[in-house]
Amino acid sequence: MAEPSKSLANLPYTGCVGILLLLIIGGVFLVFAVRPYYLSHRAEATANILI
């Protein structure tokens, strides 16, 4: 059995690793959200040049 002081149940809910994981996951979501917007905006700008 694991020592109580080293088990995951006793880790704090806030801290470096948790915040880092949330930032990474949030950054990935942000990239996937911004990329289609950027590509559609660029395609629209290119279409306006061709007309």
N, C-alpha and C positions, 0 to 999 in steps of 0.2 A: 504494500500500500504506500502511496506517496506521502511524503512528509507534508503536514498541513500548511506550513509556511511556503511551500514551493508549488502548491496546487493552483490550478487556474481559477478556482472559485475565490481565492483570496486576492486576486489581482484587482487593482483599482479600475473603474470603468473609464476613467480619463487618463491620458498619458501620451507619451511620445509615439508609441507604436500604433495605438488606436487612432490618434489624430492623423498620423502619417497615412494609414490605410484609407481613412475617409478622404483625405486630400487626393490620393492617387485615384480612388474610385470616382470622385467628383470630377477630377481632371479628365478621365477617360470619357465620362458622360458628356462633359463639356465639348470635347473634341468631336464626338459623334453628333452632337446637337448643332455645332457651328459649321461643320464641314458641308452638309447639304445646303445650308443657307448661303454659304460663300460660293459654292459651285453654281447654284441657281442665279445668284446675283451676277456672277461672272458671265454666265451664259446669256443672261438678259442684256448685259452691257455689250457683249459681242454681237448679239442679234441687232441691237440698235445701230451698231457701226456698219453692219452689212446692208441695212436698208437705205 
